Amino acid sequence: MYGYLIRRLLQFAVVLLLGSIAVWGFTFALPGDPATVLLGPDASEAELAATRDRLGLSGSIVEQYVSWIGHAVAGDLGSSYYSGRPVVSELLDRIPATVQLAGFAMALTLLIAVPVGIAVALWPHSVVGRALQGYLTAGLAVPAFWLGLLLIIVLAVQLRWLPASSDFVPLWRDPGGALTATILPASAIAVHTSSVTARFLATSLGEVMGKDYIRTARAKGVPEREVIRRHALRNASLPTVTIVGLQLGGFLGGTVVIEAVFNYPGLGRLLYTAIGERDYSLVQGGVLFVVAAFLLLNLLVDVFYAVLDPRIRLT
Amino acid sequence: MTLSPIQSRLIARRTLLRTGFLAAGALAGAPLLSACGSDSGESGGGTAGKITLGTTKIMQFDPYLTNTDIHIHSFYTYLIDYPSDGTYKPNPAGAEKWEFASDHKSVTITLREAKYHSGAPVTAGDVVTGVKRAQDPDAGFTLAQPTSFIDSATAVDDRTVRLNFKQPTPEPLVLDWMFAFPLVTAAGNTPAKLEHEPAGSGPFRLAEFQRNQRLVLKKNPDFYDAGKPFLDEVEYRFFTDEDALVAALESGSVDGAAYIAFRHADRLRDRFSLVEGNGRMSLFFMNALIPPFDNKLLRQALARAIDRERILKQVNFGIGDPVYTAFMPSSPAFDPAYLGSHGFDLDAAAALLEQSGGARKAVAGVTSGTPSVSTLEIIQADLKKIGFELEIAPQEEAAYLEALFASKLQCTVAAQPNNMQSPSLVARGRQMLTTKANTTFGDKVPPAYVEAVDAAASAITPEEQKTAYAALNTILVEEAWAIGITTMPSLFALDKRITGLVTDVRDYVNLTETKG
């Protein structure tokens, strides 16, 4: 187990290094000049050049990357070109907001997906089952940003029940405020992801329900509820755990559009703005965090496999 | 990538779809979330002297730079003010009084007794330092060309400064300069220091700034105009998406939305106060350094193919006025006759195009998602009728600016600032410079244009001015590289409780007399 973890952590380092090189290359391939964005259209060539010097943009791409990675290894991800603040501070300001949104969205996803997935698997031909299958199809078809706009128009603009733009209200300070501020973006995300998760769960649960050991459990007189909970659901949840892990990783860096639609001050919006402004240091630091978080979640999913299924050994 | 008018209609189609699903959304979504329904408690204020304004603009604190329109007037006092109605009657502000020498070769300015936000007094030395920075093209940015008439600045005493001019200079040019000249502490007047913190004496002080999230201003109790500003606090919230900004306004999350697109005007008109600022102009620029626009006749041909009325109706939603050269209707050089004599005429355009013998194909660069794209689509459709193929290539803003400054764009539609009451200020923009830094002509700036700008900058008497401005218009029309399209007033939608929000003639927001 420990050997496995150490190997995976070493793989992390390699993936992070390759990822940082790729992001650096892609970012510099984009046309656009950070100094121009910073100083505005009337800045002179001399001042643009001075600003490029100050931002460390005068050397070649390779020189800049080597300098950056050298500092990054020591924990210094540089400073944002525009705010002047350390990239680490910028990220630490936004990560709690993104984690909270991801947490809310995942909680909603599971709250919807588990009962819906079970119902669809157990009663596929009933009226409820068919209605829920309709929900799953609609949930997959509707883009999250479109649903977000719809929720804003109805619940924020028309009914004025919830705010259209979402501030970050820390859950530990004001749980009610946090729920109010986060429920709309979390719902917009969760409708789509719950449909995916529920489909996976329904499919694997449907397969498991036909297995011999389920028939055996029933023959032994185990109550149906226990058959589902202890025997079927536990075995059927392995692929679902995989998809939940991937979704959670995606939430950390991939809710850019939702954060823009709801003006939510999370990591996605920070990265989106940084890319538009060619704030290379911030883009690089942000992407590294997202990649690291994604890898870590995958590792946790692997570990969770072993917990769910004792036959799986991490070696 | 070529965009067709159909693509822009798709946006309206999306809006229809969105609206059409409102009822369904209400039925399906409301029960789901009704348990969470409550007063969001995020009305954004609007009471107790505080307002919250939403904006999509990027900000920094250096008044010598652009992209500061929305907040810079709150932090700095300028030497004089102009009324917000677009006229040019000078009102004392940072300067208490000023006196021009009879030979028009100097002005003596007496500063008002005032304090910076730091508590330091405003002194003549600050003006001298500011003039020196403005005179340096490498540090002065927007003020460099307007300051070029000044030979030297001398502090006569702590509150008196004398400006000596290089030559007899018309008063309107000096007043326009005074209007645009901010009072900044001498110690803090560098680009590096002003990047993150203002150093002015304006009506509001900086209380909090989280880049791309919020900017909070607090009333400056030491502001020279006693009792003003009326507001205790102003909060700006930043939005990356304009539709999100407008939704926030409609839901009450913010009290006002600043610099929004014209397309929102009709929908918001009934529920909010719409304020039209003085705005800028949109111009069609053709790059004389790149074929086919090195052909003057071809440029003149395309200049006749711009349907301003249609652009006003379809892009500006009826807001704004047509312009022909780079002068707003309030400019003394504005000559509406050109709109008739050189206005939209496809037959004339076709004839000139034929006569030019130039290639009939070009690519227009433009920032994606802006009204300029729609403007170009209209021009594109009309040019197609006369056999000229205009491809539209929308780009992200950073990429667009880089290409524009590097003179790599064949043509574009871009905004130009108001040249106020000094037509010579037309030569501020990169495409309009009289030097070889001009991105349209390089080292081949037409000498007649340089002479016309110089003449406009030195015309003292009304007769001289009339002649000089006419000559400037003539050369602009003849060379036809910067074709005026329409004025682009800025648009603000405000909660009806908010009054007194105006923009000055440069289109900078002035909150001094705003009440919430």
Interface residues (C-beta under 8 A of the other chain):
Chain A: L30 P31 G32 D33 P34 T36 V37 L38 L39 G40 P41 D42 A43 S44 E45 A46 E47 A50 T51 R54 S80 Y82 S83 G84 D93 W146 L149 L150 L151 I152 I153 V154 L155 A156 V157 Q158 L159 R160 W161 L162 P163 A164 S165 D167 G176 G177 L179 T180 I183 L184 S187 A260 V261 F262 N263 P265 R269 L270 Y272 T273 G276 E277 R278
Chain B: R18 T19 F21 L22 G25 A26 G29 A30 L32 L33 S34 C36 G37 S38 S40 G41 E42 G54 I58 Q60 L65 T66 N67 T68 P137 D138 A139 G140 F141 T142 A144 P191 A192 E195 H196 Q210 R211 N212 Q213 R237 F238 F239 T240 D241 D243 A244 L245 A247 A248 E250 S251 G252 S253 V254 Q395 E396 E397 A398 A399 L401 E402 A403 L404 F405 R428 G429 R430 A437
